[in-house]
Amino acid sequence: MTGSRPRGSEAVSEALVDAARSLLAERSPRAISGRELADRAGVNYGQIHHHFGTKDQLFAEALRRNAEEFLAEEMAGGTREPVPIVVDRADGLWRTLAHLALDHANERSPEDAVMQRFLRLRAEALGLRRTHLEVRSQVATVVALQFGWGLFDRSITSGLGVAVDADALGKGVAERSTRLVNTDLADRNAELIREPRRRPGPRPEPHPCPAPPAGRGPDAVRARLVDAARRLLTEKSPRAIAGRELAARAGVNYGQIHHYFGSVDGVFRAALADSWEQYVHDHMTDVDPDRPAAIVTDPVPGVWETAAHRALDPAWHDDAPVATLVRRRHLVAEQWRADPEEPAVVEAAAAYAGLQYGWGVFERFVVGGLGIPDSQVAAVRRRARELSRLLTLRP
């Protein structure tokens, strides 16, 4: 760059890695240009290719550095098993992983050295091979909870619909996560946590999500705006969506946003409420209140992408309850015949939510990072659902 002082090879390489780490915490790789990386690092654009070959290889090194730092600072160098989860914030790592998950939704992640280390530790603890279903399932479940709590702890804490001490809740979730690898606890409750056969009878009809109606009447305009907001929120954060873009996607006049919803945020809130209503209807209405609840491992299009975009948007502050979190808290209370505001009930619901969010957003990273072959993914999902019930057992 013009006017910059000469820099050594190692200094240039470090500057590029630092720039990549900071930018990946802000937005997806696809939205970061090579020239922006070079400008942030204060080096010439050609240095990216000279030191790393490609921009993607620079991103890979930035992610590896994030993970190694997390291990060194939070996980005692990775020498202990991945439990309990770490509740201290590591924003850069979680935000980077979320951006990567949203940017490459249909690609399978390669094996990850950190997760492979966890696999080895867990395999040694169980006396099994690291390729064993139980080893992979336990580590996958714990890692998903770690990822989910790492990114979504604030969203979960505010969305439970009850006042909580955030620090105490985080510690409780971390302690409860140890249940996911407690083999004795799983053996004692084998019948309770085993995946049940589906009840006879028809499943509930899917939540209706028809195309928004044509026409210009009030109901049609509202529906078109909410539908457009739902679709846009799966693509980008609320802060990146302009009101005129929302109106254009809905095919309505910009002024209709304020006329019917008061603000663009008003449309987003209505869209989020509609998405969660669909999720609760389609995936939680047939939950047996007498059994601990299991995570939903089947893909739920739009819901987790929207949740991740919200969590990644620093300008989005919403303390409103989230339908699925409140519903889960009441289901746990029904199972325990307890008050829905009892601290242990809230803790169990929060731990479940962290695992659900983590699995919903980061499954590709978990499955790919652990090297789980396609032929075993369905079995790992089933076992993860079973293990998730350990989170909601009465203490």
C-alpha positions in Angstrom: 0.0 0.0 0.0 1.2 3.5 -0.8 3.0 5.1 2.2 3.2 2.0 4.3 6.5 0.9 5.8 8.1 -2.4 4.7 7.0 -5.3 6.8 8.5 -8.7 7.4 6.9 -11.8 6.0 5.7 -13.0 9.5 4.2 -9.6 10.3 2.3 -9.5 7.1 0.9 -13.0 7.6 -0.2 -12.2 11.1 -1.8 -9.0 10.0 -3.8 -10.9 7.4 -4.9 -13.5 9.9 -6.0 -10.9 12.4 -7.9 -9.0 9.6 -9.7 -12.2 8.6 -10.6 -13.1 12.2 -12.1 -9.7 12.8 -14.0 -9.6 9.5 -15.4 -13.1 9.8 -16.9 -12.1 13.2 -18.7 -9.3 11.4 -20.1 -11.0 8.3 -20.1 -14.1 6.0 -17.0 -15.0 3.9 -19.0 -14.4 0.8 -19.5 -10.8 1.7 -15.7 -10.2 2.3 -13.6 -9.2 -0.6 -9.9 -9.8 -0.9 -9.2 -6.1 -1.2 -11.1 -5.4 2.0 -9.0 -8.0 3.7 -5.9 -6.4 2.5 -7.1 -2.9 3.5 -8.0 -4.1 7.0 -4.6 -5.7 7.3 -2.8 -2.7 5.9 -1.0 -4.7 3.2 -1.0 -5.1 -0.5 -3.7 -7.2 -2.0 -1.2 -9.6 -3.6 0.1 -10.6 -0.2 -3.0 -12.7 0.3 -2.0 -15.0 -2.5 1.7 -14.9 -1.7 1.2 -16.0 1.9 -2.0 -18.2 1.7 -2.6 -19.1 -1.9 -6.3 -18.1 -1.8 -8.7 -16.1 0.3 -10.5 -19.3 1.5 -7.1 -20.7 2.8 -6.7 -17.5 4.7 -10.2 -17.9 6.2 -9.3 -21.5 7.1 -6.2 -20.4 9.0 -8.2 -17.7 10.8 -10.7 -20.3 11.9 -8.0 -22.7 13.1 -6.4 -19.8 15.1 -9.7 -19.0 16.7 -10.2 -22.6 17.7 -6.7 -23.0 19.1 -7.0 -19.9 21.1 -10.3 -21.1 22.5 -8.7 -24.4 23.5 -5.7 -22.7 25.1 -7.8 -20.2 27.1 -11.0 -22.0 27.8 -10.4 -25.7 27.6 -7.0 -26.2 29.3 -5.4 -26.9 25.9 -8.0 -29.5 25.0 -6.6 -32.0 27.5 -9.9 -32.6 29.2 -13.1 -33.9 27.9 -15.5 -31.5 26.3 -17.7 -31.2 29.4 -19.0 -29.2 31.0 -19.5 -26.7 28.3 -17.6 -23.4 28.5 -20.0 -20.6 29.3 -17.4 -17.8 29.2 -17.9 -15.7 26.0 -15.8 -16.4 22.9 -17.8 -14.2 20.6 -15.3 -14.2 17.7 -15.3 -18.0 17.4 -19.1 -18.5 17.6 -19.9 -15.6 15.3 -17.4 -16.8 12.8 -18.8 -20.3 12.9 -22.3 -19.0 12.4 -21.3 -16.9 9.4 -19.6 -19.9 7.9 -22.7 -22.1 8.6 -25.0 -19.6 6.9 -22.7 -19.0 4.0 -22.2 -22.6 3.0 -25.5 -24.2 4.0 -25.3 -27.1 1.5 -21.6 -28.0 1.9 -20.2 -30.5 4.3 -17.4 -29.3 6.6 -14.1 -31.2 6.6 -12.9 -33.0 9.7 -11.8 -30.7 12.5 -8.7 -31.2 14.6 -10.3 -29.9 17.8 -13.4 -32.2 17.5 -11.1 -35.1 16.6 -9.2 -34.5 19.8 -12.4 -34.6 21.8 -13.4 -37.8 20.1 -10.1 -39.4 21.1 -10.6 -38.3 24.7 -14.2 -39.6 24.9 -13.2 -42.9 23.2 -10.5 -43.4 25.8 -12.9 -42.6 28.6 -15.5 -45.1 27.3 -13.0 -47.8 26.3 -14.3 -47.7 22.7 -13.1 -46.8 19.3 -13.5 -43.2 18.2 -15.7 -44.4 15.3 -18.2 -46.1 17.6 -21.7 -44.7 17.4 -21.9 -43.9 21.1 -18.6 -42.0 21.1 -19.6 -39.9 18.1 -23.1 -39.3 19.4 -22.0 -38.1 22.8 -19.4 -35.8 21.4 -21.8 -34.5 18.7 -24.4 -33.7 21.3 -22.0 -31.9 23.6 -20.4 -29.9 20.8 -23.8 -28.9 19.4 -24.8 -27.6 22.9 -21.5 -25.7 23.2 -22.0 -24.1 19.8 -25.7 -23.3 20.5 -25.0 -21.8 23.9 -22.0 -19.9 22.6 -24.0 -18.1 20.0 -27.5 -18.0 21.5 -27.1 -17.6 25.2 -28.4 -14.1 25.2 -31.3 -14.9 23.0 -32.2 -17.9 25.1 -31.9 -16.0 28.4 -34.2 -13.2 27.2 -36.5 -15.4 25.3 -37.5 -17.8 28.1 -40.3 -15.4 29.2 -39.2 -15.3 32.9 -36.7 -13.2 34.8 -33.4 -15.0 35.4 -29.9 -14.4 36.6 -27.9 -14.8 33.4 -24.6 -15.9 35.1 -26.3 -18.4 37.3 -28.3 -19.8 34.4 -25.2 -20.2 32.3 -23.4 -22.1 35.1 -26.5 -24.3 35.6 -26.6 -25.1 31.9 -22.9 -26.0 31.9 -23.4 -28.4 34.9 -26.4 -30.0 33.3 -24.4 -30.6 30.1 -22.4 -33.2 31.9 -25.4 -35.4 31.8 -24.9 -35.9 28.1 -21.9 -38.0 28.7 -23.0 -39.6 32.0 -23.2 -43.2 30.9 -24.5 -44.4 34.3 -27.3 -41.8 34.1 -28.2 -42.9 30.6 -28.1 -46.6 31.6 -30.4 -46.0 34.6 -32.9 -44.2 32.5 -32.5 -46.2 29.3 -36.3 -46.9 28.9 -37.1 -43.3 29.7 -34.8 -41.7 27.1 -35.0 -44.4 24.4 -36.5 -43.0 21.2 -40.2 -44.0 21.4 -42.1 -45.5 18.5 -44.4 -42.9 17.0 -47.8 -43.0 18.4 -50.5 -44.5 16.2 -52.8 -42.1 14.5 -52.3 -39.3 12.1 -49.7 -36.6 12.6 -50.9 -33.1 12.9 -51.5 -31.3 9.6 -48.5 -29.1 8.7 -48.9 -25.5 9.7 -50.4 -23.8 6.7 -47.9 -21.5 4.9 -49.6 -20.6 1.7 -48.4 -18.1 -0.8 -49.5 -14.6 0.3 -52.8 -13.7 -1.3 -53.0 -11.4 -4.3 -54.9 -8.1 -4.1 -54.4 -4.9 -2.2 -56.8 -5.3 0.8 -55.4 -4.8 4.3 -55.1 -8.5 5.1 -53.4 -9.2 1.7 -50.9 -6.4 2.2 -50.0 -7.5 5.8 -49.6 -11.1 4.7 -47.4 -10.1 1.8 -45.1 -8.0 4.0 -44.8 -10.8 6.6 -44.1 -13.4 4.0 -41.4 -11.2 2.4 -39.8 -10.5 5.8 -39.7 -14.2 6.6 -37.9 -15.0 3.4 -35.4 -12.1 3.7 -34.6 -12.9 7.3 -33.4 -16.3 6.2 -30.9 -14.6 3.9 -29.5 -11.8 5.9 -29.6 -9.9 9.3 -32.4 -7.4 10.1 -29.9 -4.5 10.0 -29.0 -5.4 6.4 -32.6 -5.3 5.1 -33.8 -1.9 4.0 -37.5 -0.9 4.2 -37.6 -0.3 0.5 -36.1 -3.8 -0.2 -38.8 -5.3 2.0 -41.5 -3.4 0.3 -40.2 -4.4 -3.2 -40.0 -8.1 -2.2 -43.6 -7.9 -1.0 -44.7 -6.0 -4.1 -46.3 -3.2 -2.0 -45.8 0.5 -1.5 -43.1 1.5 1.0 -45.6 3.5 3.0 -47.6 0.4 3.7 -44.9 -0.8 6.1 -45.5 2.1 8.5 -49.2 2.1 7.9 -49.8 -1.5 9.0 -46.8 -2.2 11.3 -45.5 1.1 12.4 -41.9 0.3 11.4 -39.7 -2.2 9.6 -38.9 -3.8 13.0 -42.7 -4.3 13.5 -42.8 -6.4 10.3 -39.8 -8.4 11.5 -41.4 -9.1 14.8 -44.6 -10.3 13.1 -42.6 -12.5 10.8 -40.6 -14.0 13.6 -43.8 -14.7 15.6 -45.2 -16.5 12.5 -42.1 -18.6 12.0 -42.0 -19.7 15.6 -45.8 -20.5 15.5 -45.2 -22.7 12.5 -42.2 -24.5 14.3 -44.2 -25.1 17.5 -47.2 -26.4 15.5 -45.3 -28.7 13.3 -42.7 -30.0 15.7 -44.0 -29.6 19.3 -47.7 -30.2 19.3 -47.4 -34.0 19.5 -44.8 -34.0 22.3 -45.7 -36.4 25.1 -45.7 -34.3 28.3 -44.9 -37.4 30.4 -41.6 -37.9 28.7 -38.5 -35.7 28.6 -38.5 -33.7 25.5 -36.1 -34.4 22.6 -34.4 -32.1 20.2 -35.8 -31.8 16.7 -33.0 -32.9 14.4 -35.0 -32.8 11.2 -34.3 -29.6 9.1 -36.7 -26.8 9.8 -36.3 -24.4 6.8 -35.9 -20.8 7.7 -36.3 -21.0 11.5 -32.6 -21.5 12.4 -31.2 -19.2 9.7 -33.5 -16.4 11.0 -32.5 -17.1 14.6 -28.8 -17.0 13.7 -29.1 -13.8 11.7 -30.9 -12.2 14.7 -28.2 -13.4 17.2 -25.4 -12.0 14.9 -27.0 -8.6 14.6 -25.7 -6.3 17.3 -28.4 -3.8 16.6 -31.2 -6.2 17.3 -32.4 -6.0 20.9 -35.5 -8.0 21.7 -36.4 -9.1 25.2 -39.8 -10.6 24.0 -40.4 -14.3 24.9 -39.8 -16.8 22.1 -42.7 -19.2 21.5 -40.7 -22.4 21.4 -38.6 -21.5 24.5 -41.7 -20.7 26.6 -43.5 -23.8 25.3 -40.5 -25.9 26.2 -40.3 -24.5 29.7 -44.0 -25.3 30.3 -43.5 -28.8 29.0 -40.6 -29.4 31.4 -42.8 -28.1 34.2 -45.6 -30.5 33.2 -43.2 -33.4 33.2 -42.0 -32.5 36.7 -45.4 -31.3 38.0 -43.6 -28.1 39.0 -43.9 -24.4 38.7 -42.7 -23.2 35.2 -40.7 -20.5 37.0 -38.8 -22.9 39.2 -35.1 -22.3 38.6 -34.3 -25.9 37.8 -37.2 -25.9 35.2 -35.8 -22.8 33.6 -32.3 -24.3 33.6 -33.5 -27.5 31.9 -35.4 -25.6 29.3 -32.4 -23.3 28.6 -30.0 -26.3 28.2 -32.5 -28.0 25.8 -32.7 -24.7 23.8 -29.0 -24.4 23.5 -28.7 -27.9 22.1 -31.7 -27.3 19.8 -30.2 -24.1 18.4 -26.8 -25.6 18.1 -28.0 -28.6 16.2 -30.3 -26.6 14.0 -27.6 -24.1 12.9 -24.4 -26.0 13.2 -25.2 -29.6 12.3 -23.0 -29.4 9.2 -20.0 -28.4 11.3 -20.7 -31.1 13.9 -21.2 -33.9 11.5 -18.3 -32.9 9.2 -15.9 -32.0 12.0 -16.4 -35.4 13.6 -16.0 -37.2 10.3 -19.3 -39.0 10.6 -20.0 -40.8 7.4 -23.3 -40.3 5.6 -24.4 -43.8 6.4 -24.2 -43.1 10.2 -25.7 -39.6 10.3 -29.3 -40.8 10.9 -28.2 -43.1 13.7 -26.2 -40.2 15.4 -29.3 -38.0 15.1 -31.5 -40.6 16.8 -29.0 -41.1 19.6 -28.6 -37.3 20.0 -32.4 -37.1 20.5 -32.2 -39.8 23.1 -29.3 -38.2 24.9 -31.1 -34.8 24.8 -33.7 -36.2 27.2 -31.1 -36.4 29.9 -31.1 -32.6 30.0 -34.7 -32.5 31.1 -34.6 -35.3 33.7 -35.8 -34.2 37.2 -32.7 -33.4 39.3 
